[in-house]
């Protein structure tokens, strides 16, 4: 197995992963249900003392402060979910961000524009007029207003009542990160593979760094778990390992692309798990399928064992999907929660505790980034090994 073969597969598999990327995680919104009403006391005039009147005035002097109180849950969900642009800093019209292309398919055809047209509004207030149609962005879900409507209307459950959802093929920040990581992988492996193709046996430069990693995947993951047929699956396992590892690291970068949480997105991990499911079952031997359709128990128990075996086919990739998603998302949530303590307590002294702990978790996440790539790849190899195992 050569690095050239690996890079050839990487180019194809990265494109396949991009094509199969499905809808990204939706957003959750914490709503404030407090409403300030005014009682009509014209029929019952009560004279208040000076002290009571002053307290009443102080309680109602700044009602907007309660409605604008810092909500850590909303902030955390905003940062870990997908979006149509990279937020840098600031809020509202003063926000600085990198806009991305919005690509929509409607009944009237293709519509494209940049996400900056929404002016950073995610409350559905800004209407973008394109091709005689109006579009709004409600918490990163783009809706098309019904004909004749000029503003988005919501029901009591905060769902649009006068808009439909077009097919959204936009380049969101997670899609952009996936494209960037695929290009990054090709820029790494193609030059390295070309050196081996030309007969450079002694690795130099980038090749000297990559070769130990490739050998590690071969000797510690593929060969022990798959056995003699491991070479057939090396390119797939290498793609999994490096794609997950690189995207885990990108999610920790505090600058561009501004901590895109690709590996913490359930659609991304589901796609990787789906690839694993396909590879495992296509590679299944007669012994593997025989164990499912004719379990090695008394035939009277088959009515119980066969459904269990079929469920086992799906639980394996499901476990891969949830494990990677949960572990990567947890790291982001913990760090953001620690930083939120400063604003919750409104005291800069809290930073003396939260910042060092956040720094510690960030360093720990560097280990987790590699560890989760290793675990996902190792379990994928284990499942392949179970499917390709010959009967005794």
C-alpha positions as CSV (number, residue, x, y, z in Angstrom):
1,X,0.0,0.0,0.0
2,X,1.5,3.4,-1.0
3,X,0.7,6.9,-0.1
4,X,-0.1,7.6,-3.7
5,X,-3.0,5.1,-3.6
6,X,-4.1,6.7,-0.4
7,X,-4.2,10.2,-1.8
8,X,-6.1,9.0,-4.9
9,X,-8.8,7.6,-2.6
10,X,-8.8,10.7,-0.4
11,X,-9.7,13.0,-3.3
12,X,-12.7,10.8,-4.3
13,X,-13.9,10.1,-0.8
14,X,-13.7,13.8,0.3
15,X,-15.9,14.7,-2.6
16,X,-18.3,11.9,-1.8
17,X,-18.6,13.1,1.8
18,X,-19.4,16.5,0.6
19,X,-22.1,15.3,-1.8
20,X,-23.7,13.2,0.9
21,X,-23.7,16.0,3.5
22,X,-27.4,16.3,4.5
23,X,-29.3,19.0,6.5
24,X,-27.4,20.5,9.3
25,X,-28.4,20.9,12.9
26,X,-31.3,23.3,13.5
27,X,-31.2,26.0,16.1
28,X,-32.9,26.1,19.5
29,X,-34.1,29.4,20.8
30,X,-34.7,30.4,24.4
31,X,-37.7,32.6,24.6
32,X,-38.7,35.0,27.3
33,X,-42.3,34.6,28.2
34,X,-42.5,37.4,30.6
35,X,-45.0,40.1,29.6
36,X,-45.5,43.3,31.5
37,X,-49.1,44.2,31.8
38,X,-50.9,47.2,33.4
39,X,-53.8,46.8,35.8
40,X,-56.8,49.1,35.6
41,X,-57.3,50.5,39.1
42,X,-59.7,53.3,38.2
43,X,-62.5,51.6,40.1
44,X,-60.3,51.0,43.2
45,X,-58.1,53.9,43.9
46,X,-55.4,53.0,46.5
47,X,-53.2,55.6,47.8
48,X,-49.6,54.4,48.1
49,X,-47.1,55.7,50.6
50,X,-44.0,57.5,49.5
51,X,-41.8,54.5,50.2
52,X,-44.0,52.1,48.3
53,X,-44.2,54.4,45.4
54,X,-40.4,54.7,45.2
55,X,-40.0,50.9,45.4
56,X,-42.6,50.5,42.7
57,X,-40.8,53.0,40.5
58,X,-37.4,51.3,41.0
59,X,-38.9,47.9,40.1
60,X,-40.3,49.2,36.8
61,X,-37.8,51.9,35.9
62,X,-35.8,49.6,33.6
63,X,-37.9,46.7,32.4
64,X,-35.7,46.3,29.3
65,X,-32.8,45.1,31.5
66,X,-34.6,41.9,32.4
67,X,-35.5,41.2,28.8
68,X,-31.8,41.7,27.7
69,X,-30.3,39.6,30.5
70,X,-27.4,37.4,29.4
71,X,-28.6,33.9,28.4
72,X,-25.7,31.5,28.4
73,X,-27.8,28.7,26.8
74,X,-28.7,30.8,23.9
75,X,-25.2,32.0,23.4
76,X,-23.8,28.5,23.5
77,X,-26.3,27.1,21.1
78,X,-25.6,30.0,18.8
79,X,-21.9,29.2,18.7
80,X,-22.0,25.5,18.2
81,X,-24.8,25.3,15.6
82,X,-24.3,25.8,11.8
83,X,-24.9,29.2,10.2
84,X,-24.9,31.0,6.8
85,X,-21.8,33.0,7.7
86,X,-18.8,33.2,10.0
87,X,-19.4,35.5,12.9
88,X,-16.3,37.3,14.0
89,X,-17.4,39.8,16.7
90,X,-20.1,42.3,17.4
91,X,-23.9,42.1,17.4
92,X,-26.7,43.3,15.0
93,X,-25.8,45.8,12.4
94,X,-22.4,46.4,14.0
95,X,-21.4,42.8,13.8
96,X,-18.4,41.8,11.7
97,X,-18.7,38.5,9.8
98,X,-17.6,36.6,6.7
99,X,-20.6,36.1,4.5
100,X,-21.2,32.9,2.5
101,X,-23.3,32.2,-0.6
102,X,-27.0,31.4,-0.1
103,X,-28.2,28.9,-2.7
104,X,-31.9,28.2,-2.8
105,X,-34.1,26.2,-5.1
106,X,-37.7,27.3,-5.3
107,X,-40.6,26.5,-7.6
108,X,-39.5,29.5,-9.7
109,X,-35.9,28.2,-10.1
110,X,-32.5,28.9,-8.6
111,X,-32.0,31.9,-6.3
112,X,-28.5,33.0,-5.1
113,X,-27.3,35.8,-3.0
114,X,-24.8,36.4,-0.2
115,X,-25.8,35.9,3.5
116,X,-24.8,39.5,4.2
117,X,-28.1,40.6,2.6
118,X,-29.8,39.5,5.9
119,X,-27.6,42.1,7.8
120,X,-26.9,39.5,10.5
121,X,-30.6,39.3,11.4
122,X,-31.8,35.8,12.5
123,X,-35.2,36.9,13.9
124,X,-36.9,36.9,10.5
125,X,-37.2,40.7,10.4
126,X,-35.1,41.4,7.3
127,X,-36.7,40.5,4.0
128,X,-34.4,39.9,1.1
129,X,-36.1,40.5,-2.3
130,X,-34.9,38.3,-5.1
131,X,-36.6,37.4,-8.4
132,X,-39.9,38.8,-7.1
133,X,-39.8,36.6,-4.0
134,X,-39.1,37.5,-0.4
135,X,-36.8,35.5,1.9
136,X,-36.2,35.7,5.6
137,X,-33.7,34.1,7.9
138,X,-35.3,32.7,11.1
139,X,-32.6,31.2,13.3
140,X,-30.5,30.0,10.3
141,X,-33.5,28.5,8.6
142,X,-34.4,30.4,5.4
143,X,-38.1,30.7,4.5
144,X,-39.8,32.1,1.4
145,X,-42.7,34.4,2.1
146,X,-46.0,33.6,0.5
147,X,-47.0,35.7,-2.4
148,X,-48.3,39.1,-1.3
149,X,-46.7,38.8,2.2
150,X,-44.3,41.5,3.3
151,X,-43.3,40.2,6.7
152,X,-42.9,36.9,8.5
153,X,-45.7,36.0,10.8
154,X,-45.3,33.5,13.6
155,X,-47.8,31.4,15.6
156,X,-47.7,30.8,19.4
157,X,-45.1,28.1,19.0
158,X,-42.9,30.5,17.0
159,X,-43.4,28.7,13.7
160,X,-43.9,30.6,10.5
161,X,-47.5,30.7,9.2
162,X,-47.1,32.5,6.0
163,X,-43.9,31.0,4.6
164,X,-42.5,27.8,3.1
165,X,-39.0,26.4,3.1
166,X,-37.2,26.2,-0.2
167,X,-34.5,23.6,-0.8
168,X,-31.4,25.0,0.8
169,X,-28.0,24.2,-0.9
170,X,-26.2,27.1,0.7
171,X,-22.5,27.0,1.5
172,X,-22.8,27.3,5.3
173,X,-19.8,27.5,7.6
174,X,-19.9,23.7,8.1
175,X,-20.0,23.0,4.4
176,X,-17.2,25.6,3.9
177,X,-15.1,23.9,6.6
178,X,-15.7,20.5,5.0
179,X,-14.5,21.8,1.6
180,X,-11.5,23.5,3.2
181,X,-10.5,20.3,5.1
182,X,-10.9,18.3,1.9
183,X,-8.6,20.7,0.0
184,X,-6.2,20.7,3.0
185,X,-6.0,16.9,2.9
186,X,-5.3,16.9,-0.9
187,X,-2.6,19.6,-0.4
188,X,-0.9,17.3,2.1
189,X,-1.2,13.9,0.5
190,X,-0.8,14.6,-3.2
191,X,2.7,16.1,-2.8
192,X,3.7,13.3,-0.4
193,X,2.3,10.6,-2.7
194,X,4.1,12.1,-5.7
195,X,7.5,11.7,-4.0
196,X,6.8,8.1,-3.3
197,X,5.6,7.6,-6.9
198,X,8.9,9.0,-8.1
199,X,10.8,6.4,-6.0
200,X,11.9,8.6,-3.0
201,X,12.1,5.8,-0.5
202,X,13.7,7.9,2.3
203,X,11.0,10.3,3.5
204,X,11.9,14.0,3.7
205,X,10.1,17.1,4.7
206,X,6.3,16.6,5.0
207,X,6.6,12.9,4.1
208,X,8.8,12.3,7.2
209,X,5.9,13.6,9.3
210,X,3.1,11.8,7.5
211,X,4.7,8.4,7.2
212,X,4.7,7.6,11.0
213,X,1.0,8.5,11.1
214,X,0.1,6.3,8.2
215,X,2.2,3.4,9.7
216,X,0.4,3.9,13.0
217,X,-3.0,3.5,11.3
218,X,-1.8,0.4,9.5
219,X,0.0,-1.3,12.4
220,X,-2.2,-0.2,15.4
221,X,-5.7,0.0,13.8
222,X,-6.1,-1.9,10.5
223,X,-3.9,-4.9,10.8
224,X,-4.9,-6.0,14.4
225,X,-8.6,-5.6,13.8
226,X,-9.1,-6.7,10.2
227,X,-6.3,-9.2,9.7
228,X,-4.8,-10.4,6.4
229,X,-7.2,-8.3,4.2
230,X,-6.3,-5.0,5.9
231,X,-4.7,-3.4,2.9
232,X,-8.0,-3.4,1.0
233,X,-9.4,-1.0,3.6
234,X,-6.4,1.2,4.4
235,X,-7.5,4.0,2.2
236,X,-11.0,4.2,3.8
237,X,-9.5,4.1,7.3
238,X,-6.9,6.7,6.5
239,X,-9.6,9.0,5.2
240,X,-11.7,8.6,8.3
241,X,-8.7,9.2,10.6
242,X,-7.3,12.3,9.0
243,X,-10.6,13.8,8.0
244,X,-11.9,13.6,11.6
245,X,-8.7,14.6,13.2
246,X,-8.2,17.7,11.0
247,X,-11.8,18.9,11.5
248,X,-11.5,18.3,15.2
249,X,-8.5,20.6,15.3
250,X,-10.1,23.2,13.0
251,X,-13.0,23.4,15.6
252,X,-10.5,24.5,18.2
253,X,-9.0,27.3,16.2
254,X,-10.2,30.7,17.8
255,X,-9.6,32.6,14.5
256,X,-10.6,31.9,10.9
257,X,-12.7,29.8,10.3
258,X,-13.8,30.9,13.7
259,X,-14.3,27.5,15.4
260,X,-16.6,25.8,13.0
261,X,-18.1,22.9,14.9
262,X,-18.2,20.4,12.0
263,X,-17.3,17.3,14.0
264,X,-19.9,18.3,16.6
265,X,-22.6,18.3,13.9
266,X,-24.9,15.2,13.9
267,X,-25.2,15.3,10.1
268,X,-21.5,15.1,9.6
269,X,-21.0,12.2,12.0
270,X,-24.1,10.5,10.6
271,X,-22.5,10.6,7.1
272,X,-19.3,9.1,8.4
273,X,-21.3,6.4,10.2
274,X,-23.3,5.7,7.0
275,X,-20.1,5.2,5.0
276,X,-18.9,2.7,7.6
277,X,-22.3,0.9,7.5
278,X,-22.1,0.5,3.7
279,X,-18.4,-0.6,3.8
280,X,-19.1,-3.1,6.6
281,X,-22.1,-4.8,5.0
282,X,-20.7,-4.8,1.5
283,X,-17.6,-6.6,2.8
284,X,-19.7,-9.1,4.8
285,X,-18.7,-12.7,4.1
286,X,-21.0,-15.8,4.0
287,X,-20.1,-16.5,7.6
288,X,-21.1,-12.9,8.6
289,X,-24.6,-13.1,6.9
290,X,-25.1,-16.6,8.0
291,X,-24.6,-15.6,11.6
292,X,-27.4,-13.0,11.1
293,X,-29.9,-15.1,9.2
294,X,-29.1,-18.4,11.0
295,X,-27.7,-17.5,14.5
296,X,-25.7,-20.3,16.1
297,X,-28.5,-21.2,18.5
298,X,-31.4,-23.6,18.5
299,X,-33.8,-22.8,15.6
300,X,-36.6,-22.2,18.1
301,X,-34.8,-19.0,19.3
302,X,-34.3,-17.6,15.8
303,X,-37.5,-15.6,16.1
304,X,-35.8,-13.7,18.8
305,X,-32.2,-13.7,17.7
306,X,-32.6,-12.7,14.1
307,X,-34.3,-9.3,14.9
308,X,-31.6,-8.8,17.5
309,X,-28.9,-9.4,14.9
310,X,-30.5,-7.0,12.5
311,X,-30.8,-4.3,15.2
312,X,-27.1,-4.9,15.9
313,X,-26.3,-3.9,12.2
314,X,-27.7,-0.5,12.9
315,X,-26.6,0.0,16.5
316,X,-22.9,-0.2,15.5
317,X,-22.9,2.9,13.2
318,X,-25.3,4.6,15.5
319,X,-22.8,4.3,18.4
320,X,-20.1,5.7,16.1
321,X,-22.3,8.7,15.2
322,X,-23.4,9.6,18.7
323,X,-19.9,9.1,20.3
324,X,-18.1,11.5,18.0
325,X,-20.9,14.0,18.0
326,X,-21.3,14.0,21.8
327,X,-17.6,14.2,22.7
328,X,-16.8,17.0,20.4
329,X,-19.9,19.0,21.3
330,X,-19.2,18.5,25.0
331,X,-15.8,20.1,24.7
332,X,-17.2,23.3,23.1
333,X,-20.1,23.5,25.5
334,X,-17.8,23.2,28.6
335,X,-15.4,25.9,27.4
336,X,-18.3,28.3,26.5
337,X,-20.0,27.6,29.8
338,X,-16.8,28.5,31.7
339,X,-16.5,31.8,29.8
340,X,-20.2,32.5,30.4
341,X,-19.7,32.6,34.2
342,X,-18.0,36.0,33.8
343,X,-21.1,37.5,32.3
344,X,-23.6,35.5,34.5
345,X,-22.0,36.9,37.7
346,X,-21.1,40.2,36.0
347,X,-17.8,40.2,37.8
348,X,-14.4,40.3,36.1
349,X,-12.8,38.5,39.1
350,X,-14.6,35.3,38.0
351,X,-12.3,35.4,34.9
352,X,-9.4,34.4,37.3
353,X,-11.1,31.0,37.7
354,X,-13.0,30.5,34.4
355,X,-10.2,31.5,32.0
356,X,-7.5,29.1,33.5
357,X,-10.1,26.2,33.5
358,X,-11.1,27.1,30.0
359,X,-7.5,27.0,28.9
360,X,-7.0,23.6,30.6
361,X,-10.0,22.2,28.8
362,X,-8.8,23.7,25.5
363,X,-5.4,21.9,25.9
364,X,-7.2,18.7,26.9
365,X,-9.3,19.1,23.7
366,X,-6.1,18.8,21.6
367,X,-5.8,15.2,23.0
368,X,-9.5,14.5,22.6
369,X,-9.3,15.6,18.9
370,X,-6.8,12.9,18.1
371,X,-8.3,10.4,20.5
372,X,-11.8,10.6,18.9
373,X,-10.3,10.2,15.4
374,X,-8.5,7.1,16.7
375,X,-11.5,5.6,18.4
376,X,-13.8,6.1,15.4
377,X,-11.3,4.6,13.0
378,X,-10.5,1.7,15.3
379,X,-14.2,0.8,15.8
380,X,-14.8,1.0,12.1
381,X,-11.8,-1.3,11.5
382,X,-13.2,-3.7,14.2
383,X,-16.6,-3.8,12.6
384,X,-15.0,-4.5,9.2
385,X,-12.9,-7.2,10.7
386,X,-16.0,-8.9,12.2
387,X,-17.8,-8.7,8.8
388,X,-14.8,-10.2,6.9
389,X,-13.9,-12.9,9.4
390,X,-14.0,-16.4,7.9
391,X,-15.8,-19.2,9.7
392,X,-13.9,-21.7,11.7
